[in-house]
């Protein structure tokens, strides 16, 4: 996953994490943080890039979490 993709996915779980802040970390750190978020945060609701809220129940495949924009 590219650094941009990692940042986008992190922001699905933590929309308060700013892109500028996250860009300061390398891909290994971002990957570890994302893994931690995925393991500890049940995504009941996801914030889309357009500001709409999407219920995780409406996603048929958990891999779609990275594709919700």
N, C-alpha and C positions, 0 to 999 in steps of 0.2 A: 504494500500500500504506500502510495506517495505521501510526503509530508502534508500536502494540501488535503488529501483524502483523510488522513489521520485527524487533522484539525477539524475538518467538517464533521466527522463521526463523533469526536469528543464533544463538539458543540451540540449534538443531538441529546447527549446525556447531561451536559453542563452548559446551557446557553449563556451563562454569565462569564465563561472563560473567553476572554478576548483573543481575537486572531493575532494581534500584535504581540501579546504576552506569550501565546503558545508558540509563535514562530521563533522565539529565543531558545527553544529546546530542540535537541537533536531527535532524529526519528526513533532511536532506541528508547529515549525517555518518553516520547509521546506514545509509543507502542505499549510501554509498561503502564502508563497512566490510563490509556484506553482499556487495556485488559482489566485493570483494577475497577474502572467504572462499570464495565460489562459484568463483572463478577459480583459487584456489591450494590448495584442500582437496578432494581427491577423497573424497566421503562414503561410505567403505566401510561404515560402520555409523552409524546415527543413533540418538540417544537420544530415546525418546518421553517425553512429559510424565509418563506413569505409571511411568517408570523402566525399562520394557522396552527392549531393544535390537532394532532393526529393520535387517536387511541391506538396503543400497541396491539389491542385485540383485533383491529381491522387489518393487520398485516398477516398474511397467510404464511409467511416464511420469515423467521427471525433475521435471516441474512438481508432482508429488505431494509433493515434499520439504516444501513449505510447508503441506501438508495433514495431515502425520503428527503426530497429537497423542494 
